[in-house]
Amino acid sequence: MKLISLKPYTPLTIFILVLILVMWLTYVPYPNIIRLTDSDYPNEQVPTIVTSDGNFSISSSFEKVWINGQELKIEQGIVEMPDDFSPGWYNITLQINGYNITRNNSIYVTPISLDDFTFIQVTDVHTPCYSGADIYERKNVFNLVNDMGPAFVVDTGDMTDYGLEEQYVYYDWITSDLEMPLYKIPGNMETYSDPHLERYARHLGPSNYFFYFGKTLFIASAALHSPRSWGGFDDAQIKWINDTLSKEADLKFLLNHITIAAKQGRDYNYVPWGWKDGHFSQIEEGYNEIVKILTNEKANVLSGHWHGYSDKFQYKGATFYNTPSVTRMSGIKEGPRFRLFQIQNNTIIYDNVIIYEKLHITREYTTNNTQVKIIINNQEGFSVPLNIHVKLFPSILPYVTNQGKIIKYTSTGDVWVKYNAPIGISEIEIIPTI
């Protein structure tokens, strides 16, 4: 009787045993957390963003600094930018102990106001190791992100399927047309074939760092350990986050891959240890400590990991955003998605998820590229703030637009127009004054 009663449970028992065996054989230890030092900032992987008449900080160990060969003044670690630098990428040369170090594409001069800007969070790109339609769709998603003109983009992890060399090469290609900085943080998928994140560091940089945009602080911090779908923070990581997040700022963001707090647990709803204080979390080690820091600092936490799930959860003064994937998922009606934020005067006024297939931006250049018509088809149920960049024929005359506001133009023909695209089809025309 006992043997007969066990038979219905045999398949489940075998499945659990096989799962435990696979997890044991492919155990991924807690990865190395590579932290960006003061003397390594800025660099190509973690650039600094500055306006043409603004300033930025560097390590006090640097004695002199040049941007594109022009020496700039340093006072107590603050570098003043001249007002004649056009928007775009610049190399920086830094002198330390009498030796010069040049870092390419480490300074980005932005045309966007530090007090009124947008940025985009993408997550879970899951780049495969083969070409095909999936790769091209991901490329088109990033092309749309670029067309929307955010001040910068953040990628909150799982940019590859298994952290393989070929996947990083394809990811570089997918993101190669972005004009603005892209800040990255590793996800659990990056540790599958690269448990110490050495390959990740070589391609994409450190796992821990911070940067400012105006008075808004962004810190990137990996929270990874086995088992693979769960995360944690060790004592050293908690200390680094506490020290960094306590820096002076009017608005604070933490970039992280694995969900720290959410109002529901998606398909993990029935995992007992995932529920803490009435909400769900996939953080085990250091959960209480990290939540205390985040709530004390009233931080905004950006994560991914759950692909089709979109959530905004407020808990004790902190706000936790879970953003859906750039990857097209079977069983999910919407295609690739990402989140657009707008910050005005250090306050989040917009945080909507954008569906890739519901927003289209095209440009029609006419009259030998001296004029352009921008056509926007917004099928979302809300307006979308944009900062659109066009490149016209060089003109000594200023440019005008029939819609929106021109926020920057150069004599080389680069024009940026700020526009809040309403629902439906709208058109913007940009021409030089006569």
C-alpha positions as CSV (number, residue, x, y, z in Angstrom):
1,M,0.0,0.0,0.0
2,K,2.8,2.4,0.8
3,L,4.5,1.8,-2.5
4,I,1.3,2.3,-4.4
5,S,0.5,5.6,-2.6
6,L,3.9,7.0,-3.5
7,K,3.6,6.4,-7.2
8,P,1.6,9.7,-8.1
9,Y,4.4,11.7,-6.5
10,T,7.3,9.9,-8.3
11,P,7.5,12.4,-11.3
12,L,7.6,15.4,-8.9
13,T,10.2,13.7,-6.7
14,I,12.4,13.0,-9.7
15,F,12.0,16.6,-10.9
16,I,13.0,18.1,-7.6
17,L,16.0,15.8,-7.3
18,V,17.2,16.6,-10.8
19,L,16.7,20.4,-10.1
20,I,18.8,20.1,-6.9
21,L,21.5,18.2,-8.8
22,V,21.7,20.7,-11.6
23,M,21.8,23.6,-9.2
24,W,24.6,21.9,-7.2
25,L,26.6,21.0,-10.4
26,T,26.3,24.5,-11.8
27,Y,26.7,26.4,-8.5
28,V,27.7,30.1,-9.1
29,P,29.5,31.6,-6.1
30,Y,29.0,35.2,-5.0
31,P,30.7,37.2,-7.8
32,N,33.5,39.7,-7.4
33,I,32.1,43.2,-7.0
34,I,34.4,45.5,-8.9
35,R,34.1,49.0,-7.5
36,L,35.1,52.1,-9.4
37,T,37.7,54.1,-7.6
38,D,37.9,57.9,-7.5
39,S,41.1,57.9,-9.7
40,D,39.4,55.7,-12.3
41,Y,36.6,58.2,-12.9
42,P,35.6,59.3,-15.4
43,N,36.3,56.8,-18.1
44,E,34.7,55.4,-21.3
45,Q,32.6,52.9,-19.4
46,V,31.4,55.3,-16.7
47,P,31.6,58.8,-18.3
48,T,30.7,62.1,-16.7
49,I,28.0,64.3,-18.1
50,V,28.3,68.0,-18.0
51,T,26.8,71.1,-19.7
52,S,29.0,73.4,-21.8
53,D,29.1,76.0,-19.1
54,G,29.0,73.6,-16.1
55,N,31.5,71.8,-14.0
56,F,32.3,68.2,-12.9
57,S,34.3,66.6,-10.1
58,I,37.5,64.5,-10.4
59,S,39.8,62.9,-7.8
60,S,42.0,65.4,-5.9
61,S,45.0,63.3,-6.9
62,F,44.9,64.7,-10.4
63,E,47.2,67.6,-10.9
64,K,46.1,68.8,-14.4
65,V,43.3,68.1,-16.8
66,W,42.9,68.6,-20.6
67,I,39.8,68.0,-22.7
68,N,40.6,67.5,-26.4
69,G,43.9,69.2,-25.8
70,Q,42.6,72.3,-24.0
71,E,43.8,72.6,-20.4
72,L,41.0,73.4,-18.0
73,K,41.1,75.0,-14.6
74,I,40.9,72.8,-11.4
75,E,39.9,74.1,-8.0
76,Q,39.5,71.6,-5.2
77,G,38.7,68.8,-7.5
78,I,36.1,70.8,-9.5
79,V,36.8,71.3,-13.2
80,E,35.1,74.3,-14.9
81,M,33.9,73.7,-18.5
82,P,34.2,76.5,-21.1
83,D,30.9,77.6,-22.7
84,D,32.1,77.0,-26.3
85,F,32.0,73.2,-26.2
86,S,29.3,71.8,-28.5
87,P,27.2,68.8,-27.3
88,G,28.9,65.4,-27.9
89,W,31.8,63.2,-26.7
90,Y,35.2,64.3,-25.7
91,N,38.5,62.7,-24.6
92,I,40.0,63.7,-21.3
93,T,43.7,63.7,-20.3
94,L,44.6,63.6,-16.6
95,Q,47.9,64.2,-15.0
96,I,48.9,62.3,-11.8
97,N,52.4,62.2,-10.3
98,G,53.7,63.9,-13.5
99,Y,52.3,61.3,-15.8
100,N,49.5,61.9,-18.3
101,I,46.7,59.4,-18.9
102,T,44.2,59.9,-21.8
103,R,40.8,58.3,-21.6
104,N,38.7,58.4,-24.8
105,N,35.0,59.3,-24.8
106,S,34.9,59.9,-21.1
107,I,33.2,63.3,-21.1
108,Y,29.8,63.9,-22.6
109,V,28.6,67.5,-23.0
110,T,24.8,67.4,-22.9
111,P,22.4,69.8,-24.6
112,I,19.8,68.8,-21.9
113,S,19.0,71.1,-18.9
114,L,20.2,69.6,-15.6
115,D,16.9,70.9,-14.0
116,D,14.5,69.4,-16.6
117,F,15.6,66.1,-18.2
118,T,14.5,62.7,-19.2
119,F,16.3,59.4,-18.9
120,I,15.4,55.8,-19.9
121,Q,15.7,52.5,-18.0
122,V,16.0,49.4,-20.2
123,T,16.5,46.0,-18.7
124,D,16.7,42.3,-19.5
125,V,18.0,42.6,-23.1
126,H,19.1,38.9,-23.0
127,T,21.3,39.2,-26.0
128,P,21.6,35.7,-27.6
129,C,24.8,34.4,-29.2
130,Y,23.5,34.3,-32.7
131,S,22.2,36.8,-35.2
132,G,18.7,37.0,-36.6
133,A,15.4,38.8,-36.2
134,D,15.6,38.9,-32.4
135,I,19.0,40.8,-32.5
136,Y,17.6,43.3,-35.1
137,E,14.5,44.0,-33.0
138,R,16.6,44.7,-30.0
139,K,18.7,47.0,-32.1
140,N,15.5,48.8,-33.3
141,V,14.4,49.2,-29.7
142,F,17.6,51.0,-28.8
143,N,17.3,53.1,-32.0
144,L,13.9,54.3,-30.8
145,V,15.4,55.0,-27.3
146,N,18.1,57.1,-29.1
147,D,15.4,58.9,-31.2
148,M,13.6,59.9,-28.0
149,G,16.6,61.9,-26.9
150,P,17.0,61.1,-23.2
151,A,19.9,62.7,-21.3
152,F,21.3,59.1,-20.7
153,V,20.2,55.5,-20.6
154,V,20.5,53.0,-17.7
155,D,20.5,49.2,-18.3
156,T,19.6,47.3,-15.1
157,G,21.1,43.9,-16.0
158,D,20.7,40.6,-17.8
159,M,22.0,42.3,-21.0
160,T,23.2,38.8,-22.1
161,D,21.8,35.3,-22.0
162,Y,24.7,33.6,-20.3
163,G,27.6,36.2,-20.2
164,L,29.3,34.6,-23.2
165,E,31.9,36.5,-25.3
166,E,29.7,36.5,-28.4
167,Q,26.8,37.9,-26.5
168,Y,28.8,40.9,-25.3
169,V,29.9,41.5,-28.9
170,Y,26.3,41.5,-30.1
171,Y,25.3,43.7,-27.2
172,D,27.9,46.3,-28.1
173,W,26.5,46.3,-31.7
174,I,22.9,46.6,-30.4
175,T,23.7,49.7,-28.3
176,S,26.4,51.2,-30.7
177,D,24.1,53.9,-32.1
178,L,23.2,55.6,-28.8
179,E,24.4,59.2,-28.9
180,M,24.2,59.6,-25.1
181,P,25.8,57.7,-22.2
182,L,24.7,54.2,-21.3
183,Y,25.2,53.1,-17.7
184,K,25.1,49.4,-16.9
185,I,24.8,47.1,-14.0
186,P,25.2,43.2,-14.2
187,G,22.3,40.8,-13.7
188,N,22.3,37.2,-12.6
189,M,22.6,36.0,-16.2
190,E,26.0,37.6,-16.5
191,T,27.4,35.2,-13.8
192,Y,26.3,32.0,-15.5
193,S,29.4,31.5,-17.5
194,D,31.4,34.2,-15.8
195,P,31.0,33.7,-12.0
196,H,33.5,36.4,-11.1
197,L,32.3,38.9,-13.7
198,E,35.7,39.2,-15.2
199,R,34.3,39.1,-18.8
200,Y,31.6,41.6,-17.8
201,A,34.2,44.0,-16.3
202,R,36.3,43.8,-19.5
203,H,33.4,44.6,-21.8
204,L,31.2,46.8,-19.7
205,G,33.1,48.1,-16.7
206,P,32.7,48.0,-12.9
207,S,29.7,46.6,-10.9
208,N,29.7,49.4,-8.4
209,Y,29.9,53.2,-9.2
210,F,28.0,56.4,-8.9
211,F,27.4,59.5,-11.0
212,Y,25.5,62.8,-10.8
213,F,23.2,64.5,-13.3
214,G,22.9,67.9,-11.8
215,K,21.8,67.4,-8.2
216,T,20.4,63.9,-8.8
217,L,22.6,61.0,-7.6
218,F,22.6,57.6,-9.3
219,I,24.4,54.7,-7.8
220,A,24.8,51.3,-9.5
221,S,25.2,48.3,-7.2
222,A,25.1,44.6,-8.0
223,A,23.2,42.3,-5.7
224,L,24.0,38.8,-6.8
225,H,24.6,35.4,-5.3
226,S,23.3,31.8,-5.6
227,P,20.7,30.5,-6.0
228,R,20.6,32.3,-9.4
229,S,17.2,34.0,-9.3
230,W,17.8,35.4,-5.9
231,G,20.2,38.1,-4.6
232,G,21.9,39.5,-1.6
233,F,24.2,42.2,-0.1
234,D,27.2,41.3,1.9
235,D,28.6,43.6,4.7
236,A,31.1,45.3,2.3
237,Q,28.4,46.0,-0.2
238,I,26.0,47.3,2.4
239,K,28.7,49.7,3.7
240,W,29.5,50.9,0.2
241,I,25.9,51.6,-0.6
242,N,25.3,53.3,2.7
243,D,28.4,55.6,2.3
244,T,27.5,56.4,-1.3
245,L,23.8,56.9,-1.0
246,S,24.3,59.2,1.9
247,K,26.1,61.7,-0.4
248,E,24.5,65.1,-0.8
249,A,21.8,65.1,-3.5
250,D,18.2,66.4,-3.9
251,L,17.1,63.1,-5.5
252,K,18.6,59.6,-5.3
253,F,18.4,56.5,-7.4
254,L,19.7,53.0,-6.9
255,L,20.3,50.9,-10.0
256,N,20.0,47.1,-9.2
257,H,18.8,44.1,-11.1
258,I,17.1,41.7,-8.7
259,T,13.9,42.8,-7.0
260,I,14.4,44.2,-3.5
261,A,10.7,45.0,-2.7
262,A,7.4,44.6,-4.6
263,K,3.7,44.4,-3.8
264,Q,3.5,41.0,-5.4
265,G,5.8,38.1,-6.3
266,R,4.7,37.3,-9.8
267,D,5.3,33.5,-10.2
268,Y,7.1,33.4,-6.9
269,N,4.0,34.2,-5.0
270,Y,4.0,30.8,-3.3
271,V,7.6,30.9,-2.2
272,P,7.3,31.4,1.6
273,W,10.7,32.9,2.2
274,G,10.1,35.6,-0.5
275,W,7.6,37.4,1.7
276,K,8.9,39.9,4.2
277,D,6.9,42.4,6.2
278,G,3.8,42.0,3.9
279,H,5.6,42.5,0.6
280,F,7.7,40.4,-1.7
281,S,11.5,40.4,-2.1
282,Q,14.1,38.3,-3.8
283,I,16.9,39.5,-1.6
284,E,18.1,37.1,1.1
285,E,21.4,38.2,2.6
286,G,21.4,41.8,4.0
287,Y,17.7,42.4,3.3
288,N,16.9,44.3,6.5
289,E,20.0,46.4,6.3
290,I,19.6,47.4,2.6
291,V,15.9,48.3,3.1
292,K,16.7,50.4,6.1
293,I,19.2,52.4,4.1
294,L,16.9,52.9,1.1
295,T,14.0,54.0,3.3
296,N,16.1,56.4,5.3
297,E,17.4,58.0,2.1
298,K,14.0,57.9,0.5
299,A,15.7,56.4,-2.6
300,N,14.1,55.4,-5.9
301,V,15.2,51.8,-6.8
302,L,15.2,50.7,-10.4
303,S,15.3,46.9,-11.1
304,G,14.3,44.4,-13.7
305,H,14.6,40.6,-13.6
306,W,10.9,39.7,-13.9
307,H,10.6,40.5,-17.7
308,G,6.8,40.9,-18.1
309,Y,6.1,42.5,-14.8
310,S,5.7,46.2,-14.3
311,D,5.3,47.6,-10.8
312,K,5.7,50.7,-8.8
313,F,5.8,50.0,-5.0
314,Q,6.2,52.6,-2.3
315,Y,7.4,51.5,1.1
316,K,8.4,53.7,4.1
317,G,9.4,56.6,1.9
318,A,11.3,54.6,-0.7
319,T,9.9,53.8,-4.2
320,F,10.7,50.5,-5.9
321,Y,10.3,50.4,-9.7
322,N,10.2,47.0,-11.5
323,T,10.5,47.5,-15.3
324,P,9.6,44.9,-18.0
325,S,12.0,43.5,-20.5
326,V,13.3,44.8,-23.8
327,T,13.0,41.1,-24.9
328,R,9.8,39.9,-26.6
329,M,8.3,37.3,-24.3
330,S,6.0,34.4,-25.2
331,G,2.6,34.6,-23.6
332,I,2.9,38.4,-23.1
333,K,0.7,40.5,-25.3
334,E,2.9,43.6,-25.3
335,G,6.2,43.6,-27.2
336,P,9.5,45.0,-25.9
337,R,9.1,47.7,-23.2
338,F,11.2,50.2,-21.2
339,R,10.6,53.0,-18.7
340,L,10.9,56.7,-19.4
341,F,11.5,59.1,-16.5
342,Q,11.2,62.9,-16.5
343,I,12.8,64.9,-13.7
344,Q,11.9,68.6,-13.2
345,N,13.4,70.6,-10.3
346,N,14.6,67.4,-8.6
347,T,11.1,65.8,-8.7
348,I,10.0,62.8,-10.7
349,I,7.0,64.0,-12.7
350,Y,6.8,61.2,-15.2
351,D,7.7,57.5,-14.9
352,N,5.7,55.6,-17.6
353,V,6.5,52.3,-19.3
354,I,6.7,52.7,-23.1
355,I,5.7,49.9,-25.4
356,Y,8.1,49.8,-28.3
357,E,5.5,49.1,-31.0
358,K,3.3,52.1,-29.9
359,L,5.7,54.9,-30.6
360,H,7.2,55.8,-33.9
361,I,9.5,58.7,-34.8
362,T,10.5,59.4,-38.4
363,R,12.4,62.3,-40.0
364,E,11.9,63.7,-43.5
365,Y,14.7,65.9,-44.7
366,T,14.0,68.4,-47.5
367,T,15.6,71.2,-49.5
368,N,19.1,69.7,-49.4
369,N,18.9,68.9,-45.7
370,T,18.2,72.6,-44.7
371,Q,14.8,71.7,-43.4
372,V,13.3,68.7,-41.6
373,K,9.8,67.4,-40.8
374,I,9.6,65.1,-37.8
375,I,6.5,62.8,-37.7
376,I,5.6,61.3,-34.4
377,N,2.9,58.5,-34.1
378,N,2.1,58.1,-30.4
379,Q,-0.3,55.2,-29.8
380,E,0.2,55.2,-26.1
381,G,-2.6,56.4,-23.9
382,F,-0.5,59.3,-22.6
383,S,1.8,62.0,-23.9
384,V,5.5,61.3,-24.2
385,P,8.2,63.9,-23.5
386,L,11.0,63.9,-26.1
387,N,14.2,65.7,-26.9
388,I,14.7,65.1,-30.6
389,H,18.1,65.6,-32.3
390,V,18.3,66.3,-36.0
391,K,21.3,67.1,-38.2
392,L,20.7,69.8,-40.8
393,F,23.0,71.4,-43.3
394,P,25.4,73.8,-41.5
395,S,23.9,77.3,-41.2
396,I,25.1,80.5,-39.6
397,L,21.4,81.4,-39.0
398,P,19.5,80.2,-36.0
399,Y,16.7,77.6,-36.4
400,V,13.0,77.9,-35.6
401,T,10.3,75.3,-35.1
402,N,6.5,75.3,-35.4
403,Q,6.1,73.0,-32.3
404,G,8.0,72.5,-29.1
405,K,11.1,74.4,-28.2
406,I,14.6,74.5,-29.6
407,I,16.9,74.0,-26.6
408,K,20.2,73.9,-28.5
409,Y,21.6,74.4,-31.9
410,T,25.1,74.6,-33.4
411,S,26.5,76.2,-36.5
412,T,27.3,72.7,-37.7
413,G,23.6,72.0,-38.1
414,D,22.9,70.0,-35.0
415,V,19.5,71.0,-33.5
416,W,17.7,69.6,-30.4
417,V,14.0,70.3,-29.9
418,K,12.1,69.6,-26.7
419,Y,8.6,68.4,-27.4
420,N,5.8,66.7,-25.5
421,A,4.2,64.4,-28.0
422,P,0.5,64.1,-27.6
423,I,-1.6,61.0,-28.3
424,G,-2.0,60.4,-32.0
425,I,0.0,61.7,-35.0
426,S,1.8,65.1,-34.7
427,E,4.4,66.9,-36.8
428,I,7.3,69.2,-36.1
429,E,9.0,71.3,-38.7
430,I,12.5,72.8,-38.2
431,I,13.9,75.4,-40.6
432,P,16.6,78.1,-40.4
433,T,15.4,81.7,-40.0
434,I,15.3,83.8,-43.1
